[in-house]
Amino acid sequence: MDKNSPICPECADLSNELEPTLYHGSILGGLDTILANAKSHTDGGRVAYFTTDRVYALVCCRSREENFVTMGPRNGVQHYFERFPEQLKVMYSGKEGFIYTPITAETLKNTRGNSWESPLDVPVFLLEHVMDVYVEILKEEAEGRVIIHRYNEIDRAEQKEHANYIRDHLNDPDDAEYREFLYKHFSPLWD
């Protein structure tokens, strides 16, 4: 299926009515609602997140046990930083994802940059089923919508500093859900 054609044909007209297009990436298929169960970056309340950036939605197609985001915008373009060897491939190669868009954006508010949030659950339809998230991210890179800073291109001192930071904060309560992931990929890099 073409990435621009909605899975829900009767919803095709809805996606064109929303300006801008909002995306929510997930590893879960078959969703009809995005629950407001994430923590807001603005006020700490519970929210449902969306983004106007498809690349960022793709990066969100990962399990909670791999909740390790190393991406952010600079000068209007997303930059993805690999913090361990082959990070992008390890996290996304061969893994499917699902990109949802809201049926209506009436409860969504732009909170910062490309981020939108709603304090209420948001009804959605499946906009796109991504068979291999890694392949799609590489396509986005080829189109210039993301710059990928591969691990072997990053200064060795910066690599070591980041790895040791992970080591020193491995037992932080906020990282409990993906502590095993961090240990597996960063412990070989520690001093």
N, C-alpha and C positions, 0 to 999 in steps of 0.2 A: 504494500500500500504506500502511496506517495505520502511523504511526511506532512504535506500541506493539506491533505484531504482528511476530514474528520472521520473517525470510526462510526460515529452516530450520524448517518446521512440526514435525518430530519433536523439535526442540530447544526448543519452546515451554515445556515443563515445566521444563527446565533453568534457563531465565532466571528463573523464579519461585523456584527453590530457592536461588539466590545472594542472600544478604543481606549487605551492600547490593548493588545492581546495579552492576557495573563496566563501564566503557566504554573503548574504544580507537578514536580517530578516525584515518582514513587517506584518502588519495586513491586508494589501491589496492584494487580489488575482487578477489574470488576468493581471499582469504587464508584459510588454515586454521590458521595459527600466527603469533603475534606473536613475533618473534625478540628475544632479550635482547641487543640491540646498541646500546642507548642508554646514556649515561653516567649513573650514579646520582648524584642530588643529595646523598645522605647519605654514601656511602663511596667514590664514584668508580668502582666496579666496573661491569660490563656488566649491564644489566637490561632487562626488558620493562616498559613503563609502562601503567598503567590509571588511571582516575579514577572517582569516584562522581558526577561532575558532567557531565551531558550537554552543557552549554554549552561546557565546556572541551574535551570530545571533538570538538565541532563545529569549534572554533577550530584543532584539530590537523589538520583536513582541509585541508592545504596542502602544497605541494611543499617539498623540502629547500632549494631555491633561494629560497624565501620564508619561511625559518624565523625569522620575526620575531613573537614573542609579546609583546603589550602588554596583558596581562590578569592580574588577580589578585583574590583575595577580600578584601573589607572588610566587617566586621560580618555575615558569613555570606552575602553576595551578591557574585557576580562583577562586576568593573568592567573594562570594555574601554576603553582609551584610544587614540584615533586619533592617531598621531604625524606623519602627513602627510595632506593633504586627501583625503577620500573613501577612506581606508585600508581600511575594512571592505568597501566595495563593490569596490574594486580587487582585493583579495585573495580574495574569496569569491563575488562575483556570477556566476551562470551556471556555477559549478563544482560538480561532483558530489563526494559524499563517502560513506564507508562507515563505519558504526559497528559495531564488533565487541564481543562479550562473551565472557569465558572459559567454557569448558565446565566447568571446575572452578577454584576459587580457592585450592586447597590450597598452591600455591607462592607465592601473593601475600601481601604484608605491607603494612599501612598504615604509610607512612613519615612522612607529614606532611599534615595537613588532609585534602583529598580525594584525595591521591596514594597509589597503591599500586604496588609494584614486585615483580618476581620475578627472581631471578638465573638462572632457567631459561626456555627458550622456553615459551610458553603456547599450548596448543591453544585455538582460538576457533571461534565460528560467527558468521555475519553476522546481526546483530540488526536492522539498518536500512540501507537504501540511500537516501541523501539526494540528490535530484535537483538542488537548488540550495541550497548551504550558506548563502548570504547570506539567502535567504528564511527558512530555519530559524532563523538567529540573530535575525532581526527578530521572529519569532514568540516566541522565548525572551525577548526584550526586552519584548514586549507582555504576557507572562505574569509579568514582574517578576523573572525569574531571572538577568538580566544588566542592568547599567546601562551604557549606551554613552555615553562622553564624546567627542562628535564634535570634530574638529579645530577647527572655527570657534568652539566653545564654550570652548576651553582658552585660558588667559591667554597673550597674545602673547610675553611674556618666557619663559614655560615652553616654548612652541613653539620659540622660537629657541635656548634652552639645550639642548633635546633634539637639535635638528638639528645644532648645532655639536658636540655630544658625538659624534654619529655621524661627522661629518667628521673629528674629531680621532682617532677610533679605527677608521677605515675599513680600515686595514691590519692590524688585529689578526688573528692566525692563526685564532682561533675563529670569525671571521666570513667566512673565505675562501669558503665554499660559497655564501653569499648576498650577497657584496660588490657584485655587479652590480645586484641588487635595491635595496640600500641606496643606491648611487650614483644610480640612476635616480629614486628617489622623494625623496631628501633633498638632492641637490646644488642644486636650485632654491631651497631654503630657507636655504642657508648665508649667512653674512655675506660 
